[in-house]
């Protein structure tokens, strides 16, 4: 289209137009936001987890420093700095960090599912006497008398709106059972793998 400012000749030239190969401003902004959020996720994780993430030392130091800051404004500024440090990482480093975070989420989803299963089992123990019989048949080493007392006390706590001391103790017992069963399952898997190796 002729440029009206160039007179009537309608002369056009593209020789001065630059070829843009780099990302647009909005694309750069999106990338920056993603890296900023990744940095914030790391800041919100436990320190020992952050220390195990594969990343340059200066980025890790910025994240750990941010975790120490309690002042709202200071923390906000440090988070901005963490985002700036995250932008210095190359694609492979960012991908490694993302994979680590994703693996934690997978683990925590499984942990959450296990916790909900234990909570449902505890509630069933309080409402259904047969649930205790099933639990004892699966785990004969449990102290029957102690469990019955805890269940009775937990029901009483609920009825009288008291602090759930026995209720929590039942959960801890179920947690120990789950831990024992998981370690037993791992041992069985390892024994099976060793037997296969021997063949």
C-alpha positions as CSV (number, residue, x, y, z in Angstrom):
1,X,0.0,0.0,0.0
2,X,1.4,3.4,-0.9
3,X,2.6,5.5,2.0
4,X,0.6,8.8,1.9
5,X,3.6,10.6,3.4
6,X,5.8,9.7,0.4
7,X,4.0,11.8,-2.2
8,X,2.1,10.5,-5.2
9,X,4.7,8.2,-6.6
10,X,3.7,5.3,-4.2
11,X,7.3,4.2,-3.8
12,X,7.8,1.4,-1.3
13,X,10.9,-0.1,0.1
14,X,11.5,-3.0,2.5
15,X,15.3,-2.6,2.5
16,X,15.1,-0.7,5.9
17,X,12.7,-3.1,7.5
18,X,14.3,-5.4,10.0
19,X,13.7,-9.1,10.0
20,X,12.5,-10.1,13.5
21,X,13.7,-13.6,14.4
22,X,13.6,-13.2,18.2
23,X,10.4,-13.8,20.3
24,X,7.8,-11.0,20.7
25,X,7.6,-9.0,23.8
26,X,4.5,-10.8,25.0
27,X,6.2,-14.2,24.5
28,X,9.2,-13.0,26.5
29,X,6.9,-11.8,29.2
30,X,5.2,-15.3,29.3
31,X,8.6,-17.0,29.6
32,X,9.6,-14.7,32.4
33,X,6.4,-15.4,34.3
34,X,6.9,-19.1,34.0
35,X,10.4,-18.9,35.3
36,X,9.2,-16.5,38.1
37,X,6.6,-19.1,39.2
38,X,9.1,-21.9,39.0
39,X,11.4,-19.9,41.4
40,X,8.4,-19.2,43.7
41,X,7.6,-23.0,43.8
42,X,11.2,-23.7,44.9
43,X,11.0,-21.0,47.6
44,X,7.9,-22.6,49.0
45,X,9.6,-26.1,49.2
46,X,11.5,-27.4,52.2
47,X,15.2,-26.3,52.4
48,X,16.6,-29.9,52.2
49,X,14.5,-30.5,49.0
50,X,15.8,-27.3,47.4
51,X,19.4,-28.3,48.2
52,X,19.0,-31.5,46.2
53,X,17.6,-29.8,43.1
54,X,20.2,-29.7,40.2
55,X,20.9,-26.0,39.7
56,X,23.8,-23.5,39.8
57,X,25.0,-22.5,43.3
58,X,24.1,-18.8,42.9
59,X,20.4,-19.6,42.0
60,X,20.2,-22.0,45.0
61,X,21.7,-19.4,47.3
62,X,19.1,-16.8,46.1
63,X,16.2,-19.2,46.8
64,X,17.5,-20.3,50.2
65,X,18.1,-16.6,51.1
66,X,14.5,-15.8,50.1
67,X,13.2,-18.6,52.5
68,X,14.9,-16.8,55.4
69,X,13.3,-13.4,54.8
70,X,10.1,-12.8,56.8
71,X,9.5,-9.2,55.9
72,X,6.8,-8.9,53.2
73,X,8.5,-6.3,51.1
74,X,12.0,-7.8,51.5
75,X,10.6,-11.2,50.5
76,X,8.9,-9.7,47.5
77,X,12.1,-8.1,46.3
78,X,14.1,-11.3,46.9
79,X,11.4,-13.2,44.9
80,X,12.0,-10.8,42.0
81,X,15.7,-11.4,42.3
82,X,15.1,-15.2,42.3
83,X,13.1,-14.7,39.1
84,X,16.0,-12.8,37.6
85,X,18.4,-15.6,38.5
86,X,16.1,-18.2,37.0
87,X,16.2,-16.3,33.7
88,X,20.0,-16.9,33.6
89,X,19.4,-20.7,33.3
90,X,19.5,-22.5,30.0
91,X,16.7,-24.6,28.8
92,X,18.2,-27.9,30.0
93,X,18.7,-26.6,33.5
94,X,15.1,-25.3,33.7
95,X,13.9,-28.7,32.4
96,X,15.9,-30.6,35.1
97,X,14.4,-28.3,37.8
98,X,10.9,-28.9,36.4
99,X,11.3,-32.6,36.3
100,X,12.4,-32.6,39.9
101,X,9.4,-30.6,41.0
102,X,7.1,-32.8,38.9
103,X,8.5,-35.9,40.7
104,X,7.8,-34.4,44.1
105,X,4.2,-33.7,43.0
106,X,3.7,-37.3,41.9
107,X,5.1,-38.5,45.2
108,X,2.9,-36.1,47.2
109,X,-0.2,-37.2,45.3
110,X,0.5,-40.8,46.3
111,X,1.2,-39.7,49.9
112,X,-2.1,-37.7,49.9
113,X,-4.0,-40.7,48.6
114,X,-2.5,-43.0,51.2
115,X,-3.3,-40.4,54.0
116,X,-7.0,-40.2,52.8
117,X,-7.2,-44.0,52.8
118,X,-5.9,-44.1,56.4
119,X,-8.4,-41.4,57.5
120,X,-11.3,-43.4,55.9
121,X,-10.1,-46.5,57.7
122,X,-9.9,-44.7,61.0
123,X,-13.5,-43.3,60.6
124,X,-14.7,-46.8,59.8
125,X,-13.1,-48.1,63.0
126,X,-15.1,-45.6,64.9
127,X,-18.4,-46.4,63.2
128,X,-18.2,-50.1,62.5
129,X,-17.1,-52.8,65.0
130,X,-16.4,-55.2,62.2
131,X,-13.6,-52.9,60.9
132,X,-11.6,-53.6,64.0
133,X,-11.9,-57.4,63.5
134,X,-10.7,-57.0,59.9
135,X,-7.7,-54.8,61.0
136,X,-6.8,-57.4,63.7
137,X,-7.0,-60.3,61.2
138,X,-4.6,-58.4,58.9
139,X,-2.3,-57.4,61.7
140,X,-2.4,-60.0,64.5
141,X,0.5,-58.4,66.3
142,X,-1.6,-55.3,67.3
143,X,-2.6,-54.8,71.0
144,X,-6.4,-55.5,70.9
145,X,-7.1,-54.0,74.3
146,X,-5.2,-50.8,73.6
147,X,-7.0,-50.3,70.2
148,X,-10.5,-50.9,71.8
149,X,-9.7,-48.3,74.5
150,X,-8.5,-45.8,71.8
151,X,-11.6,-46.3,69.7
152,X,-13.9,-45.9,72.8
153,X,-12.0,-42.8,73.8
154,X,-12.1,-41.3,70.3
155,X,-15.9,-41.8,70.2
156,X,-16.2,-40.1,73.5
157,X,-14.0,-37.2,72.3
158,X,-16.3,-36.7,69.3
159,X,-19.5,-36.9,71.4
160,X,-18.2,-34.4,73.9
161,X,-16.3,-32.1,71.5
162,X,-13.0,-32.7,73.2
163,X,-9.5,-32.5,71.6
164,X,-9.0,-35.5,69.4
165,X,-6.1,-37.1,71.3
166,X,-7.2,-40.8,70.9
167,X,-8.4,-40.0,67.4
168,X,-4.9,-38.9,66.4
169,X,-3.3,-41.9,68.1
170,X,-5.4,-44.3,66.0
171,X,-4.2,-42.5,62.9
172,X,-0.5,-42.9,64.0
173,X,-1.1,-46.7,64.5
174,X,-2.6,-46.9,61.0
175,X,0.4,-45.0,59.7
176,X,2.8,-47.4,61.4
177,X,1.0,-50.4,59.9
178,X,1.1,-48.8,56.4
179,X,4.9,-48.1,56.8
180,X,5.5,-51.7,58.0
181,X,3.5,-53.1,55.1
182,X,5.3,-50.9,52.5
183,X,8.7,-51.9,53.8
184,X,7.6,-55.6,53.8
185,X,6.4,-55.2,50.2
186,X,9.7,-53.6,49.2
187,X,11.7,-56.5,50.8
188,X,9.5,-59.0,49.0
189,X,10.0,-57.2,45.7
190,X,13.8,-57.2,46.3
191,X,13.8,-60.9,47.2
192,X,11.8,-61.6,44.0
193,X,14.3,-59.6,42.0
194,X,17.2,-61.5,43.6
195,X,15.6,-64.9,42.9
196,X,15.2,-63.9,39.2
197,X,18.8,-62.9,39.1
198,X,19.9,-66.3,40.5
199,X,18.0,-68.1,37.8
